[in-house]
Every structure is written in C-alpha cells, then in structure tokens.
Amino acid sequence: MSAGVYLSVLLVISCHQQQQQVTAGSRVGSAGWASNTTRAGMFKNTNNECDHVMNVSAADRCTFVKTTPDCSIEDGFINYLRVAFCLLPPNLTPLTVTLCIVWLLFLFVILGLTASKFFCPNLSAISTSLHLTHNVAGVTFLALGNGAPDIFSAIAAFSNPHTAGLAVGALFGAGIFVTTVVAGSVALVKPFTVASRPFLRDVTFYMVAVYWTFFMLYRGTTTMKETFGYLGLYVVYVLTVIISAYIYNRQKHSMNSSVSSVTHIPELDSSDSSDYDVPCLNGGTIQQEYESEYRPLLPFSESTSQILLSSLNPVDNRKWRRKPWSWRVFKVLKTPLEVLLLLCIPVVDPDKEDKNWKRPLNCLHLVTAPLVCVLTFQSGKYGDHMIQGQFPVWLLTLLLGLFLSAIVFCSTTNDRPPKYHPLFALLGFVVSAGLISAAASEVVSLLHMLGVVLSLSNTVLGLTLLAWGNSIGDCFSDITIARQGYPRMAISACFGGIIFNMVFGVGLGCLVQMIKTHTDVEFEVDGLLTWVLAGSLGLSLVLSFVIVPLCQFKMYRVYGIFLLFFYGIFLLIALLTELGKIHI
C-alpha cells in the first residue's frame, strides 16, 4: 500500500471520528483548550496540549497553535502545525496537508539520495584510507551508511519527549518490515540456504537488543549507565563478528592446504567473512570494467570549465539509453536535487583511477560545504549568529572557505589528486551527515503534524510511514542483490543492519537527550500499540530462530509467503489497535 493511499484512508477515518465527536458533544471551546479530553478510540498520553487542536473550532485553530507552548518547535526549520492551520483558510486545510505529504515524499528522496550517493561512498573511502578489513568496515562504517536515515530520525525524534513514539515506532516497525517483507521477498525471488552461524548470531543479538529495548519501555525510563551498556551491546556484536571471521579464515586456510578439500571451499561463502566481502569487491570490479570500456584510445585532457560542467552532470548518457522510461522520469525529477548536492558535498571514490578528483568542483566544495554545515547545524540556529554582535558567522565561514579554495586551486592540477585528497572524504561525511540530520528533523516534525491533524499516535506513524520511507531503499537493494545471485548477502544485510539501527538509534537518541537535560530519559508509551509492536517483532524473530533451523537453514518460497502474511496480519492488528477496535 502506498503512502498516499494510506494517508487518504486515514484522513477519511479521521474525519469520520471527528464528526462522531461533534455529534456526541465532545468538542471543546477556546476556554477548554487545556482540558483532559482524549481522542476517541486511542490510548495515548495527553500531556501534550497541542494534541487537542482538532477539538477546537476550525476558525480558532490558528490562534490555538500560535498561543500554545506545546505547539512551538525546538528542532526543524518549519513549524508545520502553523503551516497546516495558518497558511491557508480553514476550509483548505486538506489541501495544505496534501502539499505537506508531497513535501514528506521529497524529504524521503533527500534522505535516500544523500545517504546512498554521498554518505556511504565517503564512509567507504574513509574505511579504505584507514585500511580496515571488510568485516570491521561492514559492521561499522557500512552499517552506519545504510542506517543513517533511521539513526538520525531516531535522534531527532528523541529530542522531544512528545515525538519519542516516532522513534520507537520507526525502529520497531522497520525491524518487522525488514525481517518479514524484505526477507520474505528475498526468499520468493531466490530460494537459498541461509548461512547458519551468521544467521543464528544476528538473530540472537537482535533478540537481545529488542528485549533490552522492551525492558526500558516497560520501566518507562533509562539511566546513563544503562544507555552505555546498551551501546556496548553492539561493541560485543562487532567483536563477535571479528572473532568469527578470524576462526573462518583459519578454517579456510587449513582447507586450502589439502587438495581434496578445495572443492568444498565455495560452501564456506555463507560464513561471516563473505557477508561483507562480496559487495565491496564486486562493486569495484564492475566500476573499473565499466570505465575501461569507454576509456578514450588517445590522450585527452579536459579544460577546467569542462571538468566543472561534466562533474555537475548527474546523468550518464550511456546508462540513459539502457534504462526504462520509469527510471528516466524519476531521474529527471531528482536531477535538480542531485546537482545541488553535487555542489555542496565532495565524494572520494577509491575505486576510480583519479579517486574522483575534480579540481574546480573540489575547490568550490571548500566554500559551499562549510556554509552548508553552518546553516544546517541544529536547524540553522547558528547561521545568523553574530560574533560580538557585529560580524555574522556565515560571512566568516564564507571568507575562510574562499581563502582555502584559492590555496588549493593554485597548488594543485586537474589530472592528479593531492596527497591530502582523502580529507575531502571526511568533509563529505560531515556535510552529508548534517544534511541527513536536518532532513530527518523535518521528517519528524512533519509526521508529528500529520499525527495531530489525523488524530493518530506517533507510534503508528513511525511504524508505517517513517519505517517504510527509511526501509524501502534497503528493500529494493536487497531484492536486486538476491536476483543477481547473492541471496545470502541480502539476508545478511536484512538482519545485520537493523541491529545497528536499533542499538544506536535508541542508544544515541537517549544519550543526546541526557546530555541536553542532565536527567534520565523518560518514555511516553502509546499504550497497547507499543506492546503490540514490540511483541510482534519479538514473535517474528523467535519464529525465524525456530523455523529456519528446522528447515535445515533453507529459505523456501513457502516461508517467504509466510513472512509476508505475518506482516499483513501485524499491520492489520496495529491499525485496529490504533483505531480502538482492539483494546484491553
């Protein structure tokens, strides 16, 4: 079900619920804004007075939003509640909400594009510069790159106690989506035999992380020591992966020593080491073969202006002719955004011969990248800050960038990257992380507004829209990898990545909140829905832990259909619980 159809259905249900509330006399006037009225069919904490805006008459909602402290925003560039109720007349509120939904889809494109085209490549370049093994890079930098939207969204959601449900719903919802829909789709596309030890390892660690999170939600609070212990769980996971890879390499070496065991080596591809070796090596080989095929026979040097224009062109004419029309339409729509990102974020590619060194563009990055960091850090809070009340920070950043850019331009050439070129990967990492964080804050603020307008809890929005938006890219990439003949790699990505997202999403979110408030973090649980969400995720992991070994670690199409059916049942129960049809 698409996000647009889903929101349309919820909008109709919301209008029907509000009409029932009016006929039952539950509408409150402007004098009763701070009453303890709760939404019909919903078990929700009512500490946030802004949730009552839909109980106020349409003409008074704009005034209510402007005068209620809970309706103000701390993070984000735009106050979406004021946009929804004050931008257009009250009778055009559905149009405003529709425009906000379009903007939400655009934000998801920004998140996915920044993570895949800029954040991940720079992390890969950093890991290569540090000479990390593929195992360590896979469970650290690669996991961070793949899970960046989830982690930054969780940190942004935990910044406000009223939106913490978005983080819980998104992390648990994404976990269920990936372990059922994505894993089931991989089994349907390419039935295969699961890697036994990595599968049991990943499922076990993920069950521990889910249980620990469930325990924190049940208690309603967590301390600094517990948070560090929670983050330490991933350190133990990384050490387990490294030790497992070491044992595997020892076994592989002993098998290579005898000629009779050479034919059995491919069976060990399911072990820990191959989980992360294939993507790195395969991608680099394809890239090198692709470039060598179209390399000019005679020496050719481009001018500085030609290098700048070609490096800002995100469309590859050779790919364009081979792609279907749907890909071309989407490429045309996101091309302006890609050009803007190319102007702001440097990318270092170790697989290319020139390491993606573009002298004029990289010099321009020294001007644009620091400006983007200043203007996006904490939603632009320091963008207009004045030094001693006279000199703006952004102007100082611009002058320093121009000075560095002039030095680099005069001391380098177009055809050879400088020795310090890997530092541009670090710069690209910082800028892309800032943009992802800013976009994630906007997504959280926008989803909170939709929850208020549609009378939905943050948890249900997190487990549906936020989880789908952050996981849909992983879904398509894993299915594509499975079709290319690497289903074991795809299933490893399903379970390995969400462990990182869960632990660091919740752990860093709580840690940042503790540093800000100097107190323990308290969770506002959205009643029965949270326990349905946690219980469903735990049940799906237990079933996978039991059924897959019983099937001798073979993922058949029947099991894939079962996983998809399980997710459908879960989603139905979650929506019925949200609408009050299932309650205690």
BALOPA-14201 format. One line per field, with one value per residue (C-alpha): residue in three letters; residue number from 1; x, y, z. Coordinates in nm, 2 decimals, m for minus. Example, Ala and Ser with C-alpha at 12.3 -4.5 7.8 and 13.67 -1.06 7.14 Angstrom:
2
residu [ALA,SER]
num [1,2]
xx [1.23,1.37]
yy [m0.45,m0.11]
zz [0.78,0.71]
//
This chain:
584
residu [MET,SER,ALA,GLY,VAL,TYR,LEU,SER,VAL,LEU,LEU,VAL,ILE,SER,CYS,HIS,GLN,GLN,GLN,GLN,GLN,VAL,THR,ALA,GLY,SER,ARG,VAL,GLY,SER,ALA,GLY,TRP,ALA,SER,ASN,THR,THR,ARG,ALA,GLY,MET,PHE,LYS,ASN,THR,ASN,ASN,GLU,CYS,ASP,HIS,VAL,MET,ASN,VAL,SER,ALA,ALA,ASP,ARG,CYS,THR,PHE,VAL,LYS,THR,THR,PRO,ASP,CYS,SER,ILE,GLU,ASP,GLY,PHE,ILE,ASN,TYR,LEU,ARG,VAL,ALA,PHE,CYS,LEU,LEU,PRO,PRO,ASN,LEU,THR,PRO,LEU,THR,VAL,THR,LEU,CYS,ILE,VAL,TRP,LEU,LEU,PHE,LEU,PHE,VAL,ILE,LEU,GLY,LEU,THR,ALA,SER,LYS,PHE,PHE,CYS,PRO,ASN,LEU,SER,ALA,ILE,SER,THR,SER,LEU,HIS,LEU,THR,HIS,ASN,VAL,ALA,GLY,VAL,THR,PHE,LEU,ALA,LEU,GLY,ASN,GLY,ALA,PRO,ASP,ILE,PHE,SER,ALA,ILE,ALA,ALA,PHE,SER,ASN,PRO,HIS,THR,ALA,GLY,LEU,ALA,VAL,GLY,ALA,LEU,PHE,GLY,ALA,GLY,ILE,PHE,VAL,THR,THR,VAL,VAL,ALA,GLY,SER,VAL,ALA,LEU,VAL,LYS,PRO,PHE,THR,VAL,ALA,SER,ARG,PRO,PHE,LEU,ARG,ASP,VAL,THR,PHE,TYR,MET,VAL,ALA,VAL,TYR,TRP,THR,PHE,PHE,MET,LEU,TYR,ARG,GLY,THR,THR,THR,MET,LYS,GLU,THR,PHE,GLY,TYR,LEU,GLY,LEU,TYR,VAL,VAL,TYR,VAL,LEU,THR,VAL,ILE,ILE,SER,ALA,TYR,ILE,TYR,ASN,ARG,GLN,LYS,HIS,SER,MET,ASN,SER,SER,VAL,SER,SER,VAL,THR,HIS,ILE,PRO,GLU,LEU,ASP,SER,SER,ASP,SER,SER,ASP,TYR,ASP,VAL,PRO,CYS,LEU,ASN,GLY,GLY,THR,ILE,GLN,GLN,GLU,TYR,GLU,SER,GLU,TYR,ARG,PRO,LEU,LEU,PRO,PHE,SER,GLU,SER,THR,SER,GLN,ILE,LEU,LEU,SER,SER,LEU,ASN,PRO,VAL,ASP,ASN,ARG,LYS,TRP,ARG,ARG,LYS,PRO,TRP,SER,TRP,ARG,VAL,PHE,LYS,VAL,LEU,LYS,THR,PRO,LEU,GLU,VAL,LEU,LEU,LEU,LEU,CYS,ILE,PRO,VAL,VAL,ASP,PRO,ASP,LYS,GLU,ASP,LYS,ASN,TRP,LYS,ARG,PRO,LEU,ASN,CYS,LEU,HIS,LEU,VAL,THR,ALA,PRO,LEU,VAL,CYS,VAL,LEU,THR,PHE,GLN,SER,GLY,LYS,TYR,GLY,ASP,HIS,MET,ILE,GLN,GLY,GLN,PHE,PRO,VAL,TRP,LEU,LEU,THR,LEU,LEU,LEU,GLY,LEU,PHE,LEU,SER,ALA,ILE,VAL,PHE,CYS,SER,THR,THR,ASN,ASP,ARG,PRO,PRO,LYS,TYR,HIS,PRO,LEU,PHE,ALA,LEU,LEU,GLY,PHE,VAL,VAL,SER,ALA,GLY,LEU,ILE,SER,ALA,ALA,ALA,SER,GLU,VAL,VAL,SER,LEU,LEU,HIS,MET,LEU,GLY,VAL,VAL,LEU,SER,LEU,SER,ASN,THR,VAL,LEU,GLY,LEU,THR,LEU,LEU,ALA,TRP,GLY,ASN,SER,ILE,GLY,ASP,CYS,PHE,SER,ASP,ILE,THR,ILE,ALA,ARG,GLN,GLY,TYR,PRO,ARG,MET,ALA,ILE,SER,ALA,CYS,PHE,GLY,GLY,ILE,ILE,PHE,ASN,MET,VAL,PHE,GLY,VAL,GLY,LEU,GLY,CYS,LEU,VAL,GLN,MET,ILE,LYS,THR,HIS,THR,ASP,VAL,GLU,PHE,GLU,VAL,ASP,GLY,LEU,LEU,THR,TRP,VAL,LEU,ALA,GLY,SER,LEU,GLY,LEU,SER,LEU,VAL,LEU,SER,PHE,VAL,ILE,VAL,PRO,LEU,CYS,GLN,PHE,LYS,MET,TYR,ARG,VAL,TYR,GLY,ILE,PHE,LEU,LEU,PHE,PHE,TYR,GLY,ILE,PHE,LEU,LEU,ILE,ALA,LEU,LEU,THR,GLU,LEU,GLY,LYS,ILE,HIS,ILE]
num [1,2,3,4,5,6,7,8,9,10,11,12,13,14,15,16,17,18,19,20,21,22,23,24,25,26,27,28,29,30,31,32,33,34,35,36,37,38,39,40,41,42,43,44,45,46,47,48,49,50,51,52,53,54,55,56,57,58,59,60,61,62,63,64,65,66,67,68,69,70,71,72,73,74,75,76,77,78,79,80,81,82,83,84,85,86,87,88,89,90,91,92,93,94,95,96,97,98,99,100,101,102,103,104,105,106,107,108,109,110,111,112,113,114,115,116,117,118,119,120,121,122,123,124,125,126,127,128,129,130,131,132,133,134,135,136,137,138,139,140,141,142,143,144,145,146,147,148,149,150,151,152,153,154,155,156,157,158,159,160,161,162,163,164,165,166,167,168,169,170,171,172,173,174,175,176,177,178,179,180,181,182,183,184,185,186,187,188,189,190,191,192,193,194,195,196,197,198,199,200,201,202,203,204,205,206,207,208,209,210,211,212,213,214,215,216,217,218,219,220,221,222,223,224,225,226,227,228,229,230,231,232,233,234,235,236,237,238,239,240,241,242,243,244,245,246,247,248,249,250,251,252,253,254,255,256,257,258,259,260,261,262,263,264,265,266,267,268,269,270,271,272,273,274,275,276,277,278,279,280,281,282,283,284,285,286,287,288,289,290,291,292,293,294,295,296,297,298,299,300,301,302,303,304,305,306,307,308,309,310,311,312,313,314,315,316,317,318,319,320,321,322,323,324,325,326,327,328,329,330,331,332,333,334,335,336,337,338,339,340,341,342,343,344,345,346,347,348,349,350,351,352,353,354,355,356,357,358,359,360,361,362,363,364,365,366,367,368,369,370,371,372,373,374,375,376,377,378,379,380,381,382,383,384,385,386,387,388,389,390,391,392,393,394,395,396,397,398,399,400,401,402,403,404,405,406,407,408,409,410,411,412,413,414,415,416,417,418,419,420,421,422,423,424,425,426,427,428,429,430,431,432,433,434,435,436,437,438,439,440,441,442,443,444,445,446,447,448,449,450,451,452,453,454,455,456,457,458,459,460,461,462,463,464,465,466,467,468,469,470,471,472,473,474,475,476,477,478,479,480,481,482,483,484,485,486,487,488,489,490,491,492,493,494,495,496,497,498,499,500,501,502,503,504,505,506,507,508,509,510,511,512,513,514,515,516,517,518,519,520,521,522,523,524,525,526,527,528,529,530,531,532,533,534,535,536,537,538,539,540,541,542,543,544,545,546,547,548,549,550,551,552,553,554,555,556,557,558,559,560,561,562,563,564,565,566,567,568,569,570,571,572,573,574,575,576,577,578,579,580,581,582,583,584]
xx [0.00,0.15,0.19,m0.06,m0.33,m0.26,m0.29,m0.60,m0.77,m0.66,m0.78,m1.13,m1.13,m1.01,m1.29,m1.54,m1.41,m1.42,m1.78,m1.88,m1.71,m1.90,m2.24,m2.15,m2.08,m1.71,m1.59,m1.45,m1.44,m1.15,m1.19,m1.13,m0.81,m0.62,m0.89,m0.81,m1.02,m0.87,m0.92,m1.18,m1.05,m0.70,m0.48,m0.25,m0.06,m0.23,0.05,0.09,m0.18,m0.12,m0.29,m0.62,m0.61,m0.86,m1.11,m1.11,m1.33,m1.17,m1.16,m0.97,m0.71,m0.46,m0.48,m0.46,m0.14,0.03,m0.06,0.00,0.36,0.35,0.29,0.62,0.91,1.27,1.42,1.34,1.33,0.95,0.66,0.43,0.15,0.13,0.16,m0.13,m0.37,m0.25,m0.11,m0.44,m0.81,m0.96,m1.17,m0.84,m0.67,m0.69,m0.50,m0.23,m0.20,m0.17,0.11,0.29,0.26,0.43,0.70,0.74,0.80,1.06,1.23,1.25,1.42,1.67,1.74,1.79,1.99,2.22,2.29,2.34,2.53,2.74,2.73,2.81,3.08,3.27,3.24,3.38,3.67,3.74,3.75,3.98,4.21,4.22,4.30,4.01,3.92,3.59,3.44,3.51,3.41,3.09,2.97,3.08,3.11,2.89,2.62,2.63,2.60,2.30,2.13,2.20,1.83,1.70,1.96,1.93,1.55,1.56,1.79,1.57,1.26,1.41,1.49,1.13,0.95,0.62,0.78,0.98,0.70,0.80,1.15,1.01,0.76,1.01,1.28,1.04,0.84,1.15,1.27,0.94,0.93,1.29,1.28,0.94,0.88,1.24,1.35,1.03,1.08,1.44,1.31,1.05,1.30,1.58,1.52,1.85,2.03,2.09,2.44,2.38,2.63,2.59,2.21,2.19,2.44,2.25,1.90,2.03,2.19,1.88,1.65,1.87,1.85,1.47,1.43,1.65,1.45,1.13,1.25,1.34,0.99,0.83,1.02,0.95,1.30,1.67,1.98,2.32,2.49,2.21,2.25,2.62,2.56,2.30,2.55,2.81,2.59,2.69,3.06,3.02,2.85,3.14,3.39,3.19,3.19,3.57,3.64,3.41,3.58,3.92,3.80,3.66,3.99,4.18,3.94,3.97,4.35,4.35,4.12,4.33,4.63,4.48,4.39,4.10,3.91,3.95,3.62,3.43,3.56,3.26,3.03,3.20,3.08,2.79,3.03,3.09,3.37,3.17,2.89,3.08,3.35,3.13,2.97,3.30,3.49,3.20,3.11,3.47,3.53,3.22,3.31,3.66,3.54,3.27,3.52,3.78,3.53,3.46,3.81,3.94,4.21,4.41,4.52,4.26,4.26,3.96,3.97,3.89,3.54,3.47,3.57,3.33,3.04,3.08,3.12,2.79,2.61,2.44,2.30,2.51,2.42,2.53,2.31,2.02,1.98,1.95,1.71,1.33,1.10,1.00,1.37,1.41,1.11,1.23,1.59,1.46,1.26,1.56,1.83,1.80,1.84,2.14,2.30,2.26,2.41,2.70,2.77,2.78,2.92,3.26,3.28,3.60,3.59,3.89,3.78,3.84,4.18,4.17,3.98,3.71,3.93,3.76,3.98,3.74,3.45,3.65,3.78,3.42,3.33,3.57,3.33,2.99,3.05,3.13,2.84,2.60,2.74,2.68,2.33,2.21,2.37,2.08,1.84,2.04,2.05,2.40,2.35,2.26,2.47,2.67,3.03,3.04,2.71,2.88,3.02,2.79,2.92,2.82,3.02,3.33,3.28,3.25,3.57,3.77,3.63,3.73,4.08,4.13,3.98,4.22,4.52,4.41,4.33,4.67,4.87,4.71,4.65,4.35,4.50,4.65,4.48,4.68,4.81,4.55,4.26,4.13,4.05,3.77,3.60,3.59,3.45,3.19,3.10,3.04,2.83,2.62,2.56,2.45,2.21,2.07,2.02,1.84,1.62,1.54,1.44,1.20,1.05,0.99,0.83,0.61,0.50,0.41,0.19,0.02,m0.04,m0.21,m0.42,m0.52,m0.57,m0.31,m0.04,0.33,0.39,0.16,0.31,0.66,0.59,0.43,0.54,0.87,0.96,0.86,1.03,1.36,1.35,1.21,1.56,1.70,1.41,1.48,1.86,1.84,1.60,1.83,2.13,1.92,1.83,2.20,2.27,2.37,2.07,2.29,2.44,2.09,1.97,2.28,2.20,1.85,1.95,2.29,2.19,1.88,2.09,2.30,1.99,1.81,2.10,2.24,1.90,1.77,2.11,2.24,1.89,1.87,2.24,2.19,1.87,2.05,2.34,2.08,1.86,2.12,1.84,1.73,1.52,1.15,0.94,0.58,0.44,0.14,m0.05,m0.13,0.00,0.36,0.33,0.17,0.46,0.73,0.55,0.51,0.88,0.98,0.75,0.88,1.24,1.15,0.97,1.27,1.50,1.30,1.16,1.47,1.69,1.40,1.41,1.78,1.85,1.68,1.46,1.18,0.92,0.66,0.85,0.87,0.49,0.45,0.67,0.46,0.14,0.28,0.35,0.00,m0.16,0.06,m0.02,m0.40,m0.38,m0.17,m0.42,m0.72,m0.55,m0.48,m0.85,m0.97,m1.12,m0.88,m0.83,m0.79]
yy [0.00,0.33,0.62,0.84,0.57,0.50,0.87,0.91,0.63,0.76,1.11,0.97,0.77,1.08,1.30,1.03,1.01,1.39,1.40,1.14,1.35,1.66,1.48,1.34,1.69,1.63,1.94,2.19,2.57,2.80,2.81,2.44,2.40,2.26,2.01,1.64,1.53,1.23,1.12,0.86,0.51,0.59,0.51,0.80,1.02,1.36,1.57,1.74,2.01,2.07,1.73,1.89,2.14,1.93,1.96,2.33,2.50,2.54,2.92,2.92,2.66,2.90,3.11,2.79,2.68,3.02,3.06,2.71,2.64,2.27,2.37,2.55,2.37,2.33,2.14,2.19,2.49,2.49,2.49,2.25,2.30,2.67,2.58,2.34,2.57,2.92,2.92,2.87,2.93,2.65,2.51,2.44,2.25,1.92,2.09,2.21,1.86,1.72,1.96,1.86,1.49,1.58,1.76,1.45,1.23,1.48,1.47,1.09,1.13,1.37,1.12,0.83,1.02,1.18,0.85,0.64,0.88,1.08,0.94,0.58,0.64,0.87,0.63,0.36,0.59,0.66,0.29,0.23,0.51,0.36,0.01,m0.16,m0.51,m0.58,m0.74,m0.44,m0.19,m0.39,m0.38,m0.02,0.22,0.02,m0.03,0.34,0.44,0.21,0.30,0.68,0.79,0.56,0.67,1.04,1.02,0.84,1.10,1.38,1.21,1.16,1.53,1.59,1.36,1.40,1.26,0.98,0.75,0.81,0.67,0.37,0.30,0.36,0.13,m0.15,m0.10,m0.11,m0.42,m0.60,m0.47,m0.58,m0.92,m1.01,m0.82,m0.78,m1.13,m1.28,m1.11,m1.24,m1.59,m1.55,m1.42,m1.67,m1.97,m2.04,m2.19,m1.95,m1.91,m2.10,m1.93,m1.57,m1.61,m1.75,m1.49,m1.19,m1.31,m1.38,m1.04,m0.87,m1.05,m0.93,m0.58,m0.60,m0.74,m0.47,m0.20,m0.36,m0.36,0.01,0.09,m0.12,0.06,0.40,0.53,0.46,0.59,0.69,0.37,0.16,0.36,0.30,m0.07,m0.07,0.08,m0.17,m0.45,m0.35,m0.35,m0.71,m0.78,m0.63,m0.83,m1.15,m1.08,m1.02,m1.34,m1.54,m1.41,m1.50,m1.85,m1.88,m1.76,m2.02,m2.29,m2.18,m2.17,m2.53,m2.64,m2.48,m2.68,m3.01,m3.06,m3.29,m3.01,m2.74,m2.83,m2.76,m2.41,m2.24,m2.38,m2.16,m1.85,m1.85,m1.76,m1.44,m1.31,m1.34,m1.13,m0.82,m0.91,m0.95,m0.61,m0.42,m0.63,m0.68,m0.31,m0.20,m0.46,m0.36,0.01,m0.05,m0.26,m0.01,0.28,0.09,0.00,0.37,0.50,0.70,0.55,0.87,1.10,1.37,1.65,1.85,2.22,2.34,2.46,2.13,1.94,2.15,2.11,1.74,1.68,1.86,1.65,1.35,1.19,0.93,0.92,0.56,0.45,0.67,0.47,0.14,0.24,0.21,0.51,0.50,0.53,0.82,1.01,0.97,1.07,1.39,1.48,1.43,1.58,1.93,1.80,1.59,1.90,2.09,1.81,1.77,2.14,2.10,1.76,1.62,1.25,1.04,0.72,0.48,0.25,0.52,0.59,0.96,0.89,1.12,1.43,1.72,2.02,2.31,2.13,2.03,2.38,2.50,2.25,2.42,2.72,2.56,2.26,2.47,2.70,2.41,2.28,2.62,2.67,2.31,2.25,2.25,2.36,2.68,2.81,2.94,3.06,3.41,3.42,3.74,3.74,4.01,4.14,4.27,4.00,3.71,3.36,3.27,3.55,3.44,3.09,3.21,3.42,3.13,2.89,3.13,3.16,2.78,2.73,2.98,2.80,2.45,2.57,2.74,2.45,2.15,2.04,1.89,1.55,1.45,1.45,1.59,1.38,1.53,1.44,1.17,1.46,1.56,1.23,1.34,1.68,1.50,1.27,1.57,1.77,1.47,1.38,1.73,1.73,1.39,1.51,1.83,1.63,1.38,1.66,1.79,1.44,1.40,1.75,1.68,1.34,1.49,1.74,1.47,1.28,1.58,1.65,1.29,1.21,0.94,0.85,0.90,0.53,0.43,0.69,0.57,0.20,0.28,0.60,0.66,0.29,0.24,0.56,0.46,0.09,0.10,0.16,m0.14,m0.35,m0.28,m0.31,m0.64,m0.78,m0.67,m0.83,m1.16,m1.15,m1.11,m1.44,m1.32,m1.41,m1.49,m1.14,m0.99,m1.18,m1.08,m0.72,m0.77,m0.88,m0.72,m0.36,m0.34,m0.44,m0.13,0.08,m0.04,m0.01,0.32,0.47,0.43,0.45,0.77,0.92,0.87,0.98,1.31,1.38,1.31,1.54,1.82,1.78,1.63,1.39,1.03,0.98,0.90,0.74,0.82,0.49,0.50,0.23,m0.11,m0.03,m0.02,m0.36,m0.50,m0.36,m0.50,m0.83,m0.87,m0.80,m1.05,m1.31,m1.28,m1.32,m1.62,m1.78,m1.72,m1.86,m2.18,m2.24,m2.17,m2.43,m2.68,m2.63,m2.71,m2.34,m2.34,m2.04,m2.17,m1.97,m2.10,m1.94,m1.62,m1.62,m1.69,m1.39,m1.16,m1.29,m1.23,m0.87,m0.82,m0.96,m0.74,m0.43,m0.51,m0.56,m0.25,m0.03,m0.19,m0.12,0.24,0.29,0.14,m0.17,m0.38,m0.28,m0.40]
zz [0.00,m0.10,0.15,m0.04,m0.03,0.33,0.43,0.22,0.41,0.75,0.65,0.58,0.91,1.10,0.95,1.05,1.40,1.44,1.31,1.57,1.84,1.74,1.75,2.09,2.22,2.27,2.10,2.34,2.30,2.33,2.71,2.73,2.54,2.84,2.94,2.98,2.68,2.49,2.14,2.07,2.04,2.14,2.44,2.45,2.69,2.69,2.84,2.51,2.49,2.12,2.05,2.13,1.84,1.64,1.92,1.87,1.61,1.27,1.30,1.63,1.54,1.41,1.73,1.94,1.76,1.80,2.17,2.30,2.41,2.32,1.95,1.92,1.77,1.90,1.61,1.24,1.01,0.96,1.21,1.02,1.27,1.18,0.81,0.84,1.03,0.94,0.59,0.41,0.52,0.74,0.46,0.26,0.54,0.34,0.05,0.29,0.43,0.08,0.00,0.32,0.22,m0.11,0.08,0.30,0.00,m0.12,0.22,0.19,m0.15,0.01,0.28,0.04,m0.22,0.04,0.21,m0.10,m0.33,m0.08,0.28,0.20,m0.06,0.17,0.46,0.22,0.13,0.50,0.58,0.28,0.40,0.75,0.59,0.78,0.70,0.52,0.83,1.06,0.78,0.72,1.08,1.15,0.85,0.61,0.88,0.97,0.60,0.54,0.86,0.86,0.79,1.07,1.32,1.26,1.25,1.59,1.74,1.61,1.75,2.09,2.12,2.22,2.46,2.27,1.95,2.10,1.99,1.63,1.70,1.89,1.62,1.33,1.48,1.57,1.26,1.04,1.22,1.14,0.78,0.71,0.88,0.72,0.40,0.28,0.39,0.25,m0.08,m0.10,m0.04,m0.31,m0.56,m0.49,m0.26,m0.10,0.20,0.49,0.64,0.96,1.20,1.09,1.08,1.44,1.56,1.41,1.52,1.87,1.91,1.76,2.01,2.29,2.16,2.12,2.47,2.62,2.45,2.56,2.92,2.90,2.76,3.03,3.31,3.13,3.20,3.14,3.31,3.17,3.28,3.12,2.80,2.78,2.84,2.57,2.33,2.45,2.31,1.96,2.06,2.17,1.84,1.64,1.85,1.78,1.41,1.41,1.61,1.39,1.08,1.23,1.30,0.95,0.79,0.99,0.88,0.52,0.53,0.67,0.39,0.13,0.25,0.13,m0.24,m0.16,0.03,m0.23,m0.40,m0.07,m0.03,m0.20,0.07,0.32,0.14,0.38,0.67,0.84,0.61,0.29,0.43,0.36,0.11,m0.20,m0.21,m0.19,m0.43,m0.68,m0.69,m0.75,m1.03,m1.22,m1.19,m1.32,m1.61,m1.70,m1.71,m1.90,m2.17,m2.25,m2.19,m2.49,m2.70,m2.74,m2.46,m2.39,m2.13,m2.04,m1.96,m1.61,m1.72,m1.89,m1.58,m1.37,m1.61,m1.65,m1.28,m1.21,m1.46,m1.28,m1.59,m1.76,m2.13,m2.17,m1.88,m2.00,m2.32,m2.14,m1.86,m1.88,m1.90,m1.53,m1.43,m1.67,m1.53,m1.17,m1.28,m1.44,m1.12,m0.89,m1.12,m0.98,m0.62,m0.73,m0.89,m0.56,m0.36,m0.60,m0.55,m0.17,m0.09,m0.21,m0.28,m0.28,m0.48,m0.41,m0.70,m0.96,m1.11,m1.02,m0.69,m0.82,m0.80,m0.97,m0.91,m0.98,m0.81,m0.51,m0.47,m0.48,m0.21,0.02,0.00,m0.01,0.23,0.54,0.46,0.45,0.78,0.95,0.80,0.88,1.23,1.48,1.22,1.13,1.49,1.44,1.08,1.17,1.49,1.52,1.66,1.93,1.78,1.46,1.24,1.12,1.14,0.79,0.64,0.84,0.71,0.35,0.37,0.52,0.25,m0.03,0.12,0.14,m0.20,m0.36,m0.20,m0.31,m0.67,m0.71,m0.56,m0.75,m1.11,m1.29,m1.36,m1.03,m0.69,m0.40,m0.11,0.12,m0.11,0.14,0.37,0.13,0.22,0.58,0.47,0.26,0.55,0.78,0.53,0.43,0.79,0.86,0.57,0.67,1.03,0.91,0.67,0.95,1.18,0.92,0.87,1.24,1.27,0.97,1.08,1.42,1.25,1.05,1.37,1.52,1.21,1.15,1.52,1.51,1.76,1.68,1.72,1.43,1.21,1.30,1.23,0.89,0.71,0.88,0.88,0.51,0.40,0.56,0.46,0.11,m0.03,0.16,0.03,m0.34,m0.30,m0.12,m0.37,m0.65,m0.48,m0.45,m0.82,m0.91,m0.73,m0.38,m0.16,0.14,0.12,0.10,0.41,0.60,0.52,0.65,1.00,1.04,0.96,1.18,1.49,1.44,1.37,1.69,1.93,1.80,1.72,2.07,2.25,2.08,2.10,2.47,2.52,2.34,2.54,2.87,2.77,2.69,3.00,3.25,3.37,3.29,2.98,3.04,2.77,2.68,2.58,2.34,2.53,2.39,2.04,2.16,2.32,2.01,1.81,2.04,2.08,1.70,1.64,1.92,1.78,1.43,1.55,1.76,1.47,1.24,1.51,1.53,1.18,0.98,1.16,1.15,0.77,0.77,0.71,0.37,0.28,0.06,m0.12,0.12,0.41,0.22,0.17,0.54,0.63,0.41,0.55,0.91,0.83,0.68,1.00,1.22,1.02,1.04,1.42,1.47,1.28,1.46,1.79,1.69,1.59,1.92,1.78,1.98,2.34,2.69]
//
